[in-house]
């Protein structure tokens, strides 16, 4: 089961790195992509990413909970990644959605710093997933 934990952690890590740290910032640099279009695309992409993350989190948790030899940093890293994901989904994403709803409705206002909280949590999640994947591979 540690191989499943490692595989799940590294797939999850790759998705977060590709979407949060590559696709998200780059889409606003593409010609013709306005803030409204970028937000619309971002909402769809992050909804899909978060759905995939939940599936991978369940896979990793189940594999870690049922696997033998899963110890050391693995349970801590699993917990850290899952807690960060839950905080993002329950606390941060709703605030981001409210802000993007206002922008998509044509309102202008001060820039929100909530996305910086999301990015900071993504960094913590990336660290947790790297630790998790490496520890799980070492336990195989």
Secondary structure in CASP SS format (residue, H / E / C, confidence):
PFRMAT SS
TARGET T0000
AUTHOR 0000-0000-0000
METHOD secondary structure of the structure
MODEL  1
X C 1.00
X H 1.00
X H 1.00
X H 1.00
X H 1.00
X H 1.00
X H 1.00
X H 1.00
X H 1.00
X H 1.00
X H 1.00
X H 1.00
X H 1.00
X H 1.00
X H 1.00
X H 1.00
X H 1.00
X H 1.00
X H 1.00
X H 1.00
X H 1.00
X H 1.00
X H 1.00
X H 1.00
X H 1.00
X H 1.00
X H 1.00
X C 1.00
X C 1.00
X C 1.00
X C 1.00
X C 1.00
X C 1.00
X C 1.00
X H 1.00
X H 1.00
X H 1.00
X H 1.00
X H 1.00
X H 1.00
X H 1.00
X H 1.00
X H 1.00
X H 1.00
X H 1.00
X H 1.00
X H 1.00
X H 1.00
X H 1.00
X H 1.00
X H 1.00
X H 1.00
X H 1.00
X H 1.00
X H 1.00
X H 1.00
X H 1.00
X H 1.00
X H 1.00
X H 1.00
X H 1.00
X H 1.00
X H 1.00
X H 1.00
X H 1.00
X H 1.00
X C 1.00
X C 1.00
X C 1.00
X C 1.00
X C 1.00
X C 1.00
X H 1.00
X H 1.00
X H 1.00
X H 1.00
X H 1.00
X H 1.00
X H 1.00
X H 1.00
X H 1.00
X H 1.00
X H 1.00
X H 1.00
X H 1.00
X H 1.00
X H 1.00
X H 1.00
X H 1.00
X H 1.00
X H 1.00
X H 1.00
X H 1.00
X H 1.00
X H 1.00
X H 1.00
X H 1.00
X H 1.00
X H 1.00
X H 1.00
X H 1.00
X H 1.00
X H 1.00
X H 1.00
X C 1.00
X C 1.00
X C 1.00
X C 1.00
X C 1.00
X C 1.00
X C 1.00
X C 1.00
X C 1.00
X H 1.00
X H 1.00
X H 1.00
X H 1.00
X H 1.00
X H 1.00
X H 1.00
X H 1.00
X H 1.00
X H 1.00
X H 1.00
X H 1.00
X H 1.00
X H 1.00
X H 1.00
X H 1.00
X H 1.00
X H 1.00
X H 1.00
X H 1.00
X H 1.00
X H 1.00
X H 1.00
X H 1.00
X H 1.00
X H 1.00
X C 1.00
END
